[in-house]
Amino acid sequence: MGRSFLSVRLGVRSLAERWERVTKRLDRDNRAPAKRLTGLAKNHSSEAFFGCDNPLEAMVFSALLEIRRNQDPEDDDVDP
């Protein structure tokens, strides 16, 4: 029997390909940040596979995680 749904990993790959197509249509000033965002969104798709059942959720979590990691490291010691 075949799968009746996309795995999160395959969904992330499909969404990333669509985001990359959009990136190519953006003006020159926005291409590099969009390309970087797409890369950030794919960074943790394997890990997100275990906790997320929605590919978009996995990509957004991954991108936000990477963005947060690149912010001021002193903020990481503070409990929410």
C-alpha positions in Angstrom: 0.0 0.0 0.0 1.2 3.5 -0.8 1.2 6.5 1.4 -1.9 8.6 1.5 -0.1 11.7 2.8 3.2 13.5 2.4 5.8 13.0 5.2 6.9 16.2 6.8 10.3 15.9 5.2 8.8 15.6 1.7 6.4 18.5 2.5 9.3 20.7 3.6 11.1 19.9 0.4 8.1 20.7 -1.7 7.4 24.0 0.2 11.1 25.0 0.0 11.0 24.5 -3.8 8.0 26.8 -4.0 9.7 29.4 -1.8 12.8 29.2 -4.1 10.6 29.8 -7.1 9.1 32.9 -5.4 12.7 34.0 -4.5 13.6 34.1 -8.2 10.7 36.5 -8.9 11.6 39.0 -6.2 13.5 42.2 -6.9 17.3 42.1 -6.5 17.3 43.6 -3.0 15.0 40.9 -1.6 16.5 37.8 -3.3 19.4 37.3 -0.9 17.3 37.5 2.3 14.6 35.3 0.8 17.2 32.7 -0.2 18.7 32.8 3.3 15.2 32.4 4.9 14.5 29.4 2.7 17.8 27.8 3.8 17.1 28.6 7.4 13.6 27.0 7.1 15.2 23.7 5.8 18.0 23.5 8.4 16.0 21.6 11.1 13.4 19.7 9.0 14.7 16.3 10.1 14.4 17.2 13.8 11.0 18.9 13.3 9.9 15.7 11.6 9.5 14.2 15.0 7.4 16.9 16.6 5.5 18.6 13.8 2.9 17.0 11.5 2.6 20.0 9.3 5.5 20.9 6.9 4.8 24.7 7.1 5.0 24.5 10.9 8.3 22.6 10.7 9.7 25.2 8.3 8.6 28.2 10.4 9.9 26.6 13.6 13.2 26.0 11.9 13.5 29.5 10.5 12.6 31.1 13.9 15.0 28.9 15.7 17.9 30.0 13.4 16.9 33.6 13.6 16.8 33.4 17.4 20.2 31.7 17.5 21.7 34.6 15.5 20.4 37.2 18.0 22.2 38.5 21.0 23.5 35.3 22.9 23.1 37.0 26.3 19.3 36.7 25.9 19.5 32.9 25.9 20.2 32.8 29.6 16.8 34.4 30.4 13.9 32.1 31.2 10.7 33.0 29.4 
